Amino acid sequence: MIFKRSLLHELFATALTTFLVLISIMVAQRITYYLSFAARGNVASDAIGALLGFSLLKFLPLLLTLTVFITVLLTLSRWHRDSEMVVWFTSGQGIYKLVNPILSFAFPIILAITLLSVFVTPWATQKGLDFREQMNSSDELTAIVPGVFKESQHSDRVFFVERYSTFNSKVHNIFAQSMQHGKLGIIVAAEGQQIKNEKGDTFIVLQAGRRYEGKPDTPEFGVMNFDHYSLRTEPIEATHEPPTPKSTPSLQLLRDRDPENIAELQWRLSIPISAFMLALLAIPLSFVDPRAGRSANLILAILVYLIYNNMLSILQSWVARAKLSPLIGLWPSHLIVLLLFVYLFYRRVFLLPLLPRWLDVLSTRWSRTR
């Protein structure tokens, strides 16, 4: 019990650290991704927080799965490297005794992964799509990024705003260029405010500005000073995207049994299954051979995870395209990993090398012939 409590305590501490590192990397990558869109004016700057939240909920099951795998792998690798596993073995505890505390650690996380994958992730995906549609259907001023020239949807106006306050809907140092009836109009103003009339139309009331108007390539040009000038902003027509299997609730996927829905449902169920399989597989993979170096098992573990994840993605694509029977589905990848776990676990229990002797002899002879 002392060894198990010590192992569980270290597992949870390592899991917290690993999860914080992974989610920090995820947040940094997504913020950079959304900031690039905001710099081009495709996403409003005040919408980055909401989009980031929906994106984190969407990828949280995969982050937790990777957290379980890395936590078990790093913890047991440290025990092997620092000879703590020797104490475990000499006290009468075999390697199979590690299964119970590892599953005790992984079970609540796998339960959370299941709830997130089956229910929360499709909800977050749909909410993210709804938020993008709502953001795209806003007026032209909302899509303007301060300090960036922004062209209107119909390419007939260009806006530039130095500062925009969402608190009181005020804009500062406005530049607007429009083309109407063959005449080019340019409006500059020190400040303005966004208002709505009774019909729901949105206007920018500019104050203390100047308007230049004239025909291109002609000397005809006029200048007009104004105290107040109302400039109507047109709403952006958003295209409604049809729901995708990724944003469809799991219960609806059960009712609509087409290949894409079945593939998506099996993918959602495969995420917690893969977390369970990786937690078990990390036990034999955590063995550290002093002659092979400390990073040999980590490289092997990363390769196993990438191959496992790619196999799931390929099989899901085949099921969605009706190239593979839904009865087979994504189960072959889980079966391959299970057989790999049984093989590695068997060789670790009986202290056998990773590769059988005949494979080692063949590889030696092949290297000599080369």
NORTADA-V529071 format. One line per field, one symbol per residue. psi: psi as a letter, one per 40 degrees, with the letter a starting at -180 (. if undefined). Layout:
psi=???
//
This chain:
psi=dddddddddddddddddddddddddddddddddddddddeeehideedddddddddddeddddddddddddddddddddddeeddddddeeehideeeddddddddddddddddddddddddddddddddddddddeiidddehhhehhhiidefeihihhdihhedefiihgihhhihhfeihhhhiidiiihihadeeihihhihgaihhhihifiehhihhiidhhhhhhhihhhhhhiiiddehiddddddggiddddddddddddddddddddddddddeehhhddeidedddddddddddddddddddddddddefehhdddbedddddddddddddddddddefiidiiddddddddddddd.
//
